[in-house]
Amino acid sequence: MDDVDAENRRIGTHTPAESLRVKRTATIGVYGFTARAFLEKLTGAGVGLLLDLRQRCGVRGPDYCWANSARLQRALAAASIGYWHVKQLAPTTELRQVQYREDARQGVGKRNRVALAPEYAERYTREILDEFDLGALVAELPSDVASALFCVERDPEACHRSLVAERLRGVYGLPVTDLRPGFSQGVPQG
């Protein structure tokens, strides 16, 4: 990198070549996928980097053991997809308990949730997302492949990754596609 590029990065401006590269983002969960379908969905969407937003990188039960960190990372590497664990964007145990209480009040299980509790969304945004330097993360995202925000819930609306995606879309102008099981393509949002 030459001195002009270094100065442009320091003051937050971009060279013309950089401005032509649009970073793309997707969201994806575990539930509803097999390991094979999950990888096919990622590769079909041009994902080259998976951002794991889970606090604990594991999933209970034999149907989803493929999503436990070591197995997942091996499968991603075999598919030429990078992996970053961004634990700082994971909800705390206390925040997850807020959501679980709302789930219990509504009589829904984690796998059947369709929306986040308002208190959870507000607190996650204030306590986690607002405190995280998302701009620094965005600067590190590749522009030649899509990056996927990953957690366990099937639908992004039921997961904190939707709050991160909303911020990426609203503040940084990144296009976001939600990758869901059972569809041939994700649905572009925003």
TORBAKOL-640739 format. One record per residue: z, x, y of N, C-alpha, C in turn; residue number from 0. Coordinates in steps of 0.001 Angstrom, whole numbers, always signed. Each point is the difference from the previous one (the first is absolute). Layout:
BEGIN
       nc3       nc1       nc2      cac3      cac1      cac2       cc3       cc1       cc2   seq
         Z         X         Y         Z         X         Y         Z         X         Y   NUM
...
This chain:
BEGIN
       nc3       nc1       nc2      cac3      cac1      cac2       cc3       cc1       cc2   seq
        +0      +861     -1173        +0      -861     +1173        +0      +901     +1228     0
      -845      -325      +969       -44      +826     +1200     +1041      -462     +1015     1
      +104      +745     +1123     +1020      -298     +1017      -178     -1375      +621     2
     -1251      -461      +185      -245     -1319      +586      +515     -1091      -932     3
      -304      +118     -1308      +497      -986      -965     +1522        -7       -29     4
      +606     +1182       +36     +1462       +78       -16      +581      -676     +1232     5
      -570      +228     +1159      +491      -623     +1231      -221     -1508       -44     6
     -1143      -460      -495      -254     -1437      -110     +1036      -666      -894     7
      +329      +642     -1116     +1011      -568      -887     +1366       -36      +680     8
      +329     +1067      +750     +1302       +82      +655      +182     -1119     +1017     9
     -1064      -313      +756      +138     -1015     +1043      -466     -1373      -465    10
      -360      -108     -1273      -303     -1317      -556     -1411      -488      +252    11
      -901      +869      +404     -1392      -412      +153      -773      +460     -1223    12
     -1179      -524      -159      -796      +311     -1183     -1367      +497      +413    13
      -554      +871      -832     -1360      +447      +225      -938     -1124      -418    14
     -1256        +7      +465      -927     -1070      -390      -131      -159     -1512    15
       -28     +1096      -747      -132      -110     -1455     +1198      -725      -596    16
     +1206      +267      +529     +1188      -674      -519       -33     -1490      +289    17
      -513      -379     +1153       +11     -1415      +365      -968      -811      -855    18
      -969      +657      -641      -939      -708      -864      +601      -302     -1370    19
     +1052      +705      -368      +631      -189     -1306     +1084     -1059      +123    20
      -200     -1133      -640      +985     -1077       +37      +850       +88     -1257    21
     +1293       +83      +184      +901       +10     -1144      +129     -1427      -513    22
       +11      -137     -1316       +91     -1324      -623     +1267       -73      -822    23
      +578     -1182       -38     +1240      -202      -726      -124     -1226      -884    24
      +701       +41     -1108       +80     -1142      -902     +1465      -209      -363    25
      +300     -1155      -569     +1317      -224      -591      -213      -409     -1446    26
      +959      +373      -839       -83      -372     -1417     +1402       -20      -602    27
      +202      -916      -941     +1266       -92      -714      -195      +292     -1479    28
     +1075       -84      -737       -23      +247     -1446      -269     -1285      -770    29
      +773     -1053      +327       -18     -1219      -801     -1391      -622       -44    30
      -394      -377     -1207     -1289      -626      -211     -1080      +960      -453    31
      +285     +1280       +47      -974     +1015      -412      +386      +627     -1327    32
      -996      +414      -756      +200      +966     -1075      -260     +1359      +632    33
      +366     +1049      -693      -244     +1345      +537     -1490      +209      +268    34
      -815      -411      -932     -1447      +186      +143      -554      -802     +1176    35
      +380     -1268       +94      -482      -852     +1091      +474      +521     +1360    36
     +1226      +532       +45      +550      +567     +1226      -862     +1166      +481    37
      -286      +920      -904      -823     +1162      +368     -1419      -413      +366    38
      -551      -965      -728     -1344      -488      +327       -35      -645     +1387    39
     +1056      -731      +340       +67      -640     +1313       +53     +1065     +1100    40
      +806     +1033      -214      +107     +1079      +982     -1321      +741      +170    41
      -591      +400     -1102     -1244      +761       +99     -1127      -863      +550    42
       -33     -1265      -364     -1015      -910      +527      +101      -197     +1497    43
     +1206      +147      +541      +215      -150     +1441       -99     +1332      +733    44
      -331     +1057      -724      -143     +1304      +643     +1310      +647      +395    45
     +1082      -365      -701     +1311      +575      +313       +89     +1408      -575    46
      +393      +926      +849      +179     +1381      -423     +1421      +494      +172    47
      +875      -861      +571     +1400      +372      +206      +871     -1239      -134    48
      +998       +79      -858      +959     -1095      -186     +1301      +395      +681    49
      +471      -860      +903     +1269      +215      +687     +1040      -904      -643    50
      +885      +583      -781     +1019      -746      -737     +1152      -298      +952    51
      +209     -1281      +313     +1016      -416      +962     +1262      -519      -685    52
      +187      +329     -1262     +1168      -468      -749     +1177      +954      +195    53
     +1205      -551        -9     +1195      +840       +49      +172      +711     -1335    54
       -45      -788     -1072       +70      +553     -1344     -1381      -163      -608    55
      -546     +1061      -476     -1395       -14      -468       -97      -391     -1464    56
      +493     -1175      -297       -56      -491     -1359       -86     -1509       -22    57
      -445      -521     -1137       -95     -1446      -209      +564      -277     -1382    58
      +829     -1019       -92      +603      -348     -1278      -970      -779      -877    59
      +139      +193     -1297      -768      -773      -966     -1203      +746      -529    60
      -377      -311     -1228     -1104      +715      -649     -1373      -295      +599    61
      -188     -1163      +612     -1309      -334      +556      -380      +874     +1178    62
     +1005      +535      +685      -285      +754     +1223      +542     +1426       -31    63
      +301      +524     -1177      +502     +1365       -90     -1030     +1016      +487    64
     -1266      -377       +24     -1048      +880      +521      +210      +309     +1486    65
      +769      -836      +704      +213      +190     +1436     +1223      +851      +302    66
      +690      +493     -1028     +1101      +918      +239      -570     +1328      +479    67
      +676      +625      +902      -529     +1107      +786      -783     +1053      -792    68
      +592      +591     -1006      -677     +1088      -707     -1288      -480      -660    69
       +46     -1142      -669     -1203      -541      -641     -1055      -363     +1035    70
      +434      -644     +1067      -927      -399     +1055      -670     +1221      +622    71
      +779     +1012      +297      -579     +1198      +619     -1010      +688      -918    72
      +271       +25     -1301      -962      +590      -942     -1303      -806       -13    73
      +125     -1326       -36     -1189      -859       -22      -791      +118     +1300    74
      +701       +51     +1120      -683      +161     +1290      -725     +1334       +64    75
      +654     +1064      -436      -628     +1325       +17     -1263       +12      -855    76
       +57      -656     -1158     -1182       -68      -877     -1139      -758      +664    77
      +333      -916      +913     -1014      -772      +726      -334      +629     +1364    78
      +508     +1207      +235      -225      +728     +1261      +530      -760     +1218    79
     +1167      -629      -170      +671      -705     +1086     +1306      +732      +290    80
      +201      +358     +1256     +1222      +676      +402     +1182      -945       +27    81
     +1195      +564       +63     +1238      -782       -30      +991      +587      +993    82
      +523      -852      +865     +1104      +378      +891     +1091     -1032      -153    83
     +1220      +457      -230     +1149      -910        +2      +557       +13     +1419    84
       -92     -1135      +684      +478      -116     +1381     +1283      -830       -47    85
     +1048      +617      -516     +1268      -693      -214      +605      -505     +1305    86
      -309      +666     +1104      +547      -410     +1297      -470     -1401      +395    87
     -1081      -494      -588      -481     -1355      +284      +471     -1019     -1036    88
      +816      +447      -935      +543      -918     -1006     +1188      -760      +589    89
      +163     -1257      -366     +1191      -727      +451     +1242      +567      -687    90
     +1097       -48      +700     +1267      +443      -584      +469     -1025     -1029    91
      +950      +407      -804      +596      -915      -976      +597     -1203      +721    92
      +668      +230     +1112      +592     -1095      +776     -1065      -989      +472    93
     -1127      +506      +485     -1077      -900      +438      -582      -787     -1164    94
      -176      +657     -1130      -514      -719     -1169      +940     -1130      -387    95
     +1308      +212      +154      +973     -1045      -315      -167     -1205      +924    96
      -355      +233     +1255      -276     -1108      +936     -1129      -862      -559    97
     -1069      +656      -470     -1135      -739      -555      +389      -710     -1296    98
      +760      +668      -850      +403      -606     -1271      +853     -1243      +229    99
      +879       +35     +1007      +808     -1189      +301      -885     -1168      +420   100
     -1032      +280      +804      -925     -1058      +419      -804      -506     -1189   101
      -418      +904      -870      -708      -410     -1212      +874      -939      -824   102
     +1288      +353      -164      +920      -832      -781      +197     -1356      +676   103
      +127        +0     +1328      +177     -1256      +731     -1194      -924      -213   104
     -1210      +593       -43     -1219      -795      -189      -321      -242     -1473   105
      +736      +652      -886      -240      -178     -1427     -1277      +655      -491   106
      -385     +1111      +601     -1197      +725      -438      +389     +1391      -483   107
      -726      +495      -969      +199     +1353      -485      -837      +972      +806   108
      +334     +1261      -114      -715     +1053      +730     -1509       -61      -274   109
      -359      -284     -1228     -1424       -23      -355      -704     -1269      +464   110
      +762     -1000      +432      -592     -1258      +462      +103      -192     +1513   111
      +597      +945      +677      +181       -99     +1446     -1357       -53      +685   112
      -112      -839     +1026     -1267      -105      +736      +117      +460     +1453   113
     +1241      +187      +473      +193      +431     +1386     +1320      +740      +123   114
      +103      +802     +1026     +1235      +717      +285      +963      -882      +786   115
     +1278      +204      -236     +1023      -696      +781       -91      +484     +1448   116
       +90      -901      +973       -67      +416     +1406     +1021     +1087      +355   117
     +1240      -126      -502     +1015     +1017      +300      -410     +1353      -570   118
      -532       -13     -1221      -450     +1247      -623     -1114      +631      +832   119
     -1006      -786      +372     -1137      +529      +768      +464      +567     +1337   120
      +889      -712      +682      +495      +467     +1292      +788     +1291      -156   121
      +887       +32      -975      +827     +1198      -188      -814     +1181      -511   122
      -945      -248      -923      -845     +1105      -478      -767      +600     +1178   123
      -569      -853      +819      -761      +478     +1154      +892      +824      +922   124
     +1160      -514      +323      +899      +670      +945      +645     +1258      -596   125
      +485       -95     -1224      +782     +1085      -592      -842     +1090      -662   126
     -1157      -363      -498      -823      +968      -739     -1287      +325      +760   127
      -824      -999      +208     -1333      +224      +561       +46      +531     +1428   128
      +844      -573      +850       +86      +469     +1387      +554     +1419       +93   129
      +773      +414      -987      +609     +1334        +3      -898     +1068      -618   130
     -1054      -408      -657      -891      +925      -705     -1151      +410      +915   131
      -383     +1272       -43     -1119      +487      +809     -1311      -307      -729   132
      -449     -1245      +143     -1211      -437      -685     -1227      +726      +535   133
       +21      +353     +1288     -1121      +744      +582      -230     +1328      -695   134
     +1074      +685      -349      -130     +1274      -716      -605      -215     -1382   135
      +405     -1088      -665      -579      -308     -1307     -1482      -318      +135   136
      -350      -816      +975     -1402      -366      +220      -834     +1255      +254   137
      +527      +927      +755      -736     +1238      +293      -301      +789     -1268   138
      +848      -127     -1006      -193      +736     -1252      -868      -731     -1020   139
      -292     -1270      +238      -810      -752      -951     -1433      +524       -18   140
      -602       +43     -1177     -1391      +452       -75      -943     -1031      +624   141
     -1107      +475      +545      -978      -929      +567     -1228      -149      -896   142
       -63      +796     -1077     -1155       -90      -894      +230      -941     -1178   143
     +1242      -425      -207      +347      -951     -1051     +1043      -960      +566   144
      +174     -1128      -657     +1030      -955      +414     +1358      +462      -525   145
     +1045      -409      +700     +1378      +226      -428      +596     -1362      -332   146
      +765       -75     -1085      +578     -1278      -421     +1512       +25      +109   147
      +555     -1025      +644     +1445      -216       +55      +391      -693     -1291   148
      +954      +556      -730      +315      -455     -1346     +1472      -370      -151   149
      +243     -1135      -632     +1338      -423      -412      -188      -887     -1235   150
     +1000      -776      -351      -111      -730     -1260      -507     -1431      +117   151
      +339      -696     +1061      -350     -1414       +84     -1505      -211       -66   152
      -400     -1041      -670     -1420      -318      -166      -663      -283     +1343   153
      +609      -869      +791      -590      -417     +1267      +635      +753     +1159   154
      -808      +526      +887      +555      +775     +1115      +924      -818      +892   155
      -236     -1290      +115      +844      -846      +851     +1445       -57      -500   156
      +210      +341     -1250     +1324       -25      -616      +636     +1382       -35   157
      -577      +942      +724      +404     +1397      -104       +45      +665     +1376   158
      +878      +973      +125      +103      +737     +1266     -1276      +754      +347   159
      -860      +268      -984     -1245      +714      +323      -860      -802      +971   160
      +163     -1331        +8      -752      -823      +958      +441      +286     +1431   161
     +1271      +328      +189      +499      +316     +1340      -549     +1342      +478   162
       -92      +956      -917      -592     +1300      +331     -1481      -184      +302   163
      -687      -776      -831     -1437      -254      +204      -251      -683     +1339   164
      +850      -959      +338      -140      -703     +1278      +122      +977     +1171   165
      +926      +940       -89      +175     +1009     +1050     -1215      +932       +50   166
      -500      +406     -1148     -1190      +872       -27     -1193      -693      +642   167
      -141     -1276      -278     -1103      -789      +544      +190      -230     +1500   168
     +1184      -434      +391      +249      -394     +1377      +130     +1146      +973   169
      +699     +1057      -391      +250     +1113      +914     -1068     +1085      -103   170
      -454      +263     -1217      -930     +1116      -211     -1433      -446      -245   171
      -234     -1302       -72     -1352      -522      -159      -644      +297     -1336   172
      +799      +274     -1009      -571      +307     -1311      -378     -1285      -736   173
     -1187       -27      -558      -340     -1154      -847      +847       +48     -1270   174
      +482     -1161      -434      +849       -85     -1187      -599     -1020      -967   175
      -109      +383     -1260      -484      -873     -1057     +1119      -187     -1013   176
      +284     -1240      -346     +1002      -280     -1017      -686       -60     -1358   177
      +385      +889      -888      -548       +49     -1350      +912      -810      -910   178
      -561     -1015      -617      +779      -906      -845      -609       -56     -1395   179
      +833      -264      -994      -552      -140     -1353      -855     -1258      -111   180
     -1007       +83      -837      -803     -1187      -273     -1147      -246      +948   181
      -154      +786     +1030     -1114      -152      +919      -889     +1242      -114   182
     -1289      -185      +190      -898     +1145      -108       +83      +910     +1207   183
      +454      -524     +1125      +152      +798     +1211     +1237      -462      +734   184
      +556      +917      +811     +1104      -380      +868      -523      -851     +1145   185
      +897      -638      +685      -355      -829     +1132      +332      +735     +1273   186
     -1007      +407      +797      +308      +721     +1240      +838      -883      +924   187
      +938      +631      +639      +890      -709      +932      -203      +572     +1394   188
      +144      -868      +997       +26      +427     +1402     -1297      +379      +513   189
